[in-house]
């Protein structure tokens, strides 16, 4: 069955500005340079998130990553309640449903946090499954995706991963799927990746992959 696996943060949910606001608050507290703009943030953001925190300048000997992650989530959960969906998110989801595609949501967010967040928008009816991880530390989604694929009759060539980070491309490659990368999310997508993925400025364009 033709399937779209959607990323959540930065892809369907436009939470980049909120994430910059939250990480800047923690950077200020630790007397580290803040991000001046979204472009600087996107150039730094990466997975695993632990590596991103190191690139921000945090010293885990002074403040463990787990402490920083909990502080970030504490700030983010409240601030993100005002986030809008990406401009083309609903239109893309509706077009995919109209064309009969199965849609899965796959996120590095903790499962209960993810369900709570998605539930605040008129989206749940679009997804056959909503898959998050078991903790708040935003580690790899590849194992989660691989475990899901093992239970499916679907082959990788019938699946498209749509996300906003190079980790989404890694996930797609791990399960043999195609990939579309959205440029308005959390990570800067260089032109060099156009050979490995379809790079789109509008999520509706990603539906063309199927």
N, C-alpha and C positions, 0 to 999 in steps of 0.2 A: 504494500500500500504506500502511495506517495505520502511522505511525511515531512513536516517542517519542525525542527527543534529550535525554539526561540530562546535566546538569552533574555534576562529580565533587566537588571540594572544597567542603565546606559543604552539599552537597545529599545525595549518597549517602554521602560520608565525613564523619563528625562530627569535624572537625579545628579547630574554632573555638578551643577552649581552648588547644591546642598553638600555634596561630598567635599568640594573645595572649601566651603565654609567650615565644615567640621574638622578637616585635617589642618586647616590654617589655625584654628583655635588651639589645637594640640601642639602645633609647631611653635606658636607664640608662647605657650606655657613652658615649653622646653627651650626657649630662646634660640630657635632655629629659624632659618629664612622661610618666609611664607611664599606661596605661589602667587605671582603677580597677576596671572590671568589663566584662562582655561587652556591656552596653547601650552604654557609651561607645565601645567598639571598633566596634560595628555602626553607630553614628551617623557614624563617621569613614571606615570602609572604603568604597572605591569603585574603579571601573575608569576609565581605566587605572591600574594599581597605582602608577605614577610620581606621579600626582596624589594618591593616598592617602598616599604617603610625604611629599609636600609638606605635606599637612594635618597630618601627625604633627609637623611642625616641622623636618624635615631640610633642611639647606642644601646643595644639590648643588654649590655652589662650593667648599665645604669638603670634602665627601665625595660623590663622584659616585654617582648612582643605581645604576650598574652594580656598584659596590663594595658598596653596601648590599644589593642584591639577592643577590649571591653570598654575603654573610655570612648573610643570612636563610635561604637554601636550605641552607647548611651546617649551621645549627642545626636547621632543620625536618626534613630528611631522616631524621635519627636519631630525633628526638623523635616524629615522626609514626608510627613503627613500632608504637606502642602505641594508636593511635587505633581506636575502634570505628566501625562503620557507623552511620548514622542509625537511630533506633529502628524506623522503618517501612520502611527501604530494601529489605531482602530480601523482605518481604511485598509491597511495591509492584512490585518486579521480577518476582516470581513471578506475581502477578495479571496483569500485562501480558503475560507469556509465555503464561499459561493462555488469555488472550483472543486470542492470535495476533498481537500487535503486534510489528513489528520494533523493536528497541531499539539505539540508537547512543549511545556515550559521547563527549562533546565537552568538551575541557578547555583552559584556558589554561596548563596545566602542560606542561613539556618532554616530548616523546613518550616518550623512554626512561625518564624518571623516572615518568611516568604508568603505563606498562606494568609497571614494577617494582612500583609501589604497588598497582595493581589486582590484580596476580598474587598478592598476599599474602592475598586474600580469595576466597571461593568464588563469583566473579562472572563470570568471563570467558565462560562458556557462555551468558550472557544477551545478550551484545552481538554484533551482526553486524559492527560496526566500532568501534574505539577510536581516537579522533582527538585528538592533542595538537599543540602548536606546536613550532617548531624551536629554541627558546632558553628561558632561564630567567626572562625579564623580564615574563611575564604580561601581554602586550599583548592586543589585541582578538581575539576568536574569530570575529568576523563574516565575515572573508575566508575562514577555514577552513570555516565553515558554508556560505557561498555557493558555494565551490568544490565542496563535497560535493553540494549541491543540484543544481548544473548537470549532474551525471552521473546523476541519478536520474530515473526516470519519475514519481516522486511529486510531486504539487502541494502547495503550501504549506498549503492548507486541511486536508490529511490529516496534517499534522505538528504535534506539540506539543513545545515546548521546556520542560523542567522544570529550574529553577535557583533560586538563592538571592540573585541580585543584579540590579540594574537593567540591568546589561550583558546578562544573559540575556534580558531583555525586548527590548533593542536588537537582539540577534541574531535573536530570533524575528521582530521586525518587518522586519528586513533580508531575510529569506527568505520572508516572507508566512505565517509559521506562527502558531499560537496559543501562548499562554504560561501557565504556572503558576509562581508564585513561592512558595518555601518560606520560612517565617518564622523558622526556627531556624538559619539559616546565617550567612553573614558580614556581610550588609548589612541594615540596618533597612529594612523594607518598609512605607511609609506607607499609610494607608487610601486615599489619593488614587489609588493605582495600581490599585485594585480595578476601575476602569473599563477598564483596559487589559489586565489579566491576572487569572486566577483566583488568589487568595491562599489558601494552605493551611498549616495547622499540622501536617498529617500527609501524607506523600507518597502514601499510598493514595488520598487524596481527589483527587489530581491525575489519577489514571487515569480518573476520571469524565469528563474532557474528551473522551476518545475514545469 
